[in-house]
Amino acid sequence: MTDEFTRMLQSARPAAPSRPSTGGLRAGIAVVLLLLCLAVVLWVTMSPTPINLGREEAIRKLLMVLHDNGVPEWFGYSKLEFTANIAMFVPLGLLIGLALPRRGVWLGLVLAPAFSAGIELAQALLLSQRTASVQDVIANSLGGWTGLLFAVVIRALVHARDRKVVAQSQWDQRWARR
């Protein structure tokens, strides 16, 4: 008789709601943007001629403006190029960090340098007018890791916000009925 009573109670309970999704849309958007970002990076890095070719005057003017506005004189073309390489890989690292599942984010620590090393190797083997450089791999890796750090921070902030929203909702459901 107790088994029958237990079955009756279980059938009278409302079914548990389905668990909400955990970021499929975020990951999908991040993957699409990551592919676009990869296309831009490959276009910039794998074009047959260096991106600065024919733009020397514009670069000189940019450096003059920077120096006139407080950037030290030691910040020349090589520092500008290094900084540009970092900046180019920040969005890539960010999107890698948003596209990967939470437990796989550490993989971004390897992906950014590996992608950069692959680009430099391809430049050395396939593009005679391009110069492959370990310094570029270092700059690109720093940029990728910076973007990855941004992704981890953003995901932590969103997770903390979500926990507060859920806690508030649970509190409201429990105490609003009374």
C-alpha positions in Angstrom: 0.0 0.0 0.0 2.8 2.4 0.7 4.2 1.9 -2.8 0.9 2.8 -4.3 0.7 5.9 -2.1 4.2 6.9 -3.1 3.4 6.6 -6.8 0.3 8.7 -6.3 2.3 11.4 -4.6 4.9 11.4 -7.3 2.3 11.6 -10.1 0.7 14.5 -8.3 3.9 16.6 -8.3 4.3 19.0 -11.1 7.1 18.2 -13.5 10.3 20.1 -13.0 10.8 22.8 -15.6 13.5 22.2 -18.2 16.9 23.6 -17.4 17.6 26.9 -19.2 20.3 27.0 -21.8 23.8 28.0 -20.7 25.2 30.2 -23.4 24.6 28.5 -26.7 23.7 31.8 -28.3 26.8 33.5 -26.8 29.0 30.7 -28.2 27.4 30.8 -31.6 27.8 34.5 -32.0 31.3 34.3 -30.7 32.2 31.6 -33.3 30.8 33.7 -36.2 32.7 36.8 -35.0 35.8 34.6 -34.5 35.6 33.4 -38.0 35.3 37.0 -39.3 38.2 38.1 -37.1 40.3 35.2 -38.4 39.6 36.2 -41.9 40.7 39.8 -41.3 43.9 38.6 -39.5 44.7 36.2 -42.3 44.0 38.9 -44.9 46.4 41.3 -43.1 49.1 38.8 -42.3 49.0 36.7 -45.5 48.8 39.4 -48.1 51.8 39.1 -50.4 53.2 42.5 -49.6 53.7 44.0 -46.1 50.8 46.2 -44.9 53.1 49.2 -44.3 54.4 49.2 -47.9 53.4 52.5 -49.5 52.1 53.9 -46.2 55.5 55.1 -44.8 54.4 58.8 -44.9 51.2 58.1 -43.1 53.0 56.1 -40.4 55.6 58.9 -40.0 52.8 61.4 -39.6 51.1 59.1 -37.0 54.3 58.9 -35.0 54.7 62.7 -35.2 51.1 63.1 -33.8 51.8 60.6 -31.1 55.1 62.3 -30.1 53.4 65.7 -30.2 50.8 64.4 -27.8 53.1 63.1 -25.1 54.3 59.7 -26.4 58.1 59.5 -25.8 60.4 59.8 -28.8 61.8 56.3 -28.2 58.4 55.0 -29.3 59.3 54.5 -33.0 58.2 52.4 -35.9 59.3 49.0 -34.3 57.4 49.8 -31.1 54.3 50.9 -33.1 54.4 47.6 -35.1 54.8 45.6 -31.9 51.8 47.4 -30.4 49.8 46.9 -33.5 50.5 43.2 -33.5 49.3 43.0 -29.9 46.2 45.0 -30.7 45.4 42.8 -33.7 45.3 39.7 -31.6 43.3 41.1 -28.6 39.9 40.6 -30.4 41.0 37.1 -31.5 41.8 36.1 -27.9 38.6 37.6 -26.6 36.5 35.7 -29.2 38.4 32.5 -28.6 37.6 32.9 -24.9 33.9 33.5 -25.5 33.6 30.7 -28.1 35.2 28.0 -26.0 33.2 26.3 -23.2 34.1 27.5 -19.7 36.3 24.5 -19.0 38.1 24.8 -22.3 39.2 28.4 -22.0 42.7 27.4 -21.0 43.0 26.1 -24.6 43.2 29.7 -25.7 46.6 30.0 -24.0 47.9 27.6 -26.6 45.7 28.5 -29.6 46.8 32.2 -29.9 50.6 31.4 -30.0 50.1 28.4 -32.2 48.0 30.4 -34.7 50.6 33.2 -34.7 53.5 30.7 -35.2 51.6 29.2 -38.1 51.2 32.6 -39.7 54.9 33.4 -39.3 55.9 30.0 -40.6 53.6 30.4 -43.7 55.1 33.9 -44.2 58.6 32.5 -44.1 57.8 29.6 -46.5 55.3 31.2 -48.9 55.7 35.0 -49.0 59.1 36.3 -50.2 58.3 39.9 -49.4 57.2 39.2 -45.8 59.5 38.8 -42.9 58.7 36.1 -40.3 59.6 37.1 -36.8 59.7 35.5 -33.3 59.0 39.0 -32.0 55.7 39.0 -33.9 54.8 35.7 -32.3 55.5 37.2 -28.9 53.4 40.3 -29.6 50.5 38.3 -31.1 50.6 35.9 -28.2 50.5 38.8 -25.7 47.5 40.2 -27.6 45.7 36.9 -27.7 46.3 36.3 -24.0 45.1 39.8 -23.1 41.9 39.2 -25.1 41.5 35.8 -23.4 41.8 37.5 -20.0 39.1 40.0 -21.0 36.9 37.0 -21.9 37.5 35.3 -18.6 36.7 38.5 -16.7 33.5 39.1 -18.7 32.3 35.6 -18.2 33.0 35.8 -14.5 31.1 39.1 -14.2 28.1 37.6 -16.2 28.2 34.5 -14.0 28.1 36.6 -10.8 25.3 38.7 -12.2 23.3 35.6 -13.2 23.8 34.1 -9.7 22.4 37.3 -8.2 19.4 37.3 -10.5 18.6 33.6 -9.7 19.0 34.2 -6.0 16.7 37.3 -6.2 14.1 35.3 -8.2 14.2 32.4 -5.7 13.8 34.9 -2.8 10.9 36.6 -4.6 9.2 33.2 -5.3 9.6 32.1 -1.7 8.6 35.3 0.1 6.1 36.8 -2.3 3.6 34.1 -1.7 3.4 34.8 2.0 
